[in-house]
Amino acid sequence: MYAVEVAAGNGLSAQGVCNVGMRPTVNGTRPVLEAHLFDFSGDLYGQLLSVEFKTFIRPEQKFAGLEQLKQQIFTDIEAVREYFLTRAGKAN
């Protein structure tokens, strides 16, 4: 899991959390990149995006079920939001 900044040619610039891997909890069969963008609502399918990896959060892991996975994702989101807040504070 990573903290990322995502940009698109349409002017989009967003921060978020991203996983790159096999998705073992749902028995994934091929590697994928999945990103959750903070405070974004819209459709980006078919658009070319730039994903800049800012920091590593944790390795991919298999959870006992979807509920445990969701809880970890919420924890990851909070950690990444804190990362960006802390980083912004150091820029001032």
Beta strands, then each sheet from edge to edge (+ up, - down):
strand 1: 2-8
strand 2: 13-21
strand 3: 32-37
strand 4: 49-56
sheet 1: 3+ 2- 1+ 4-
end
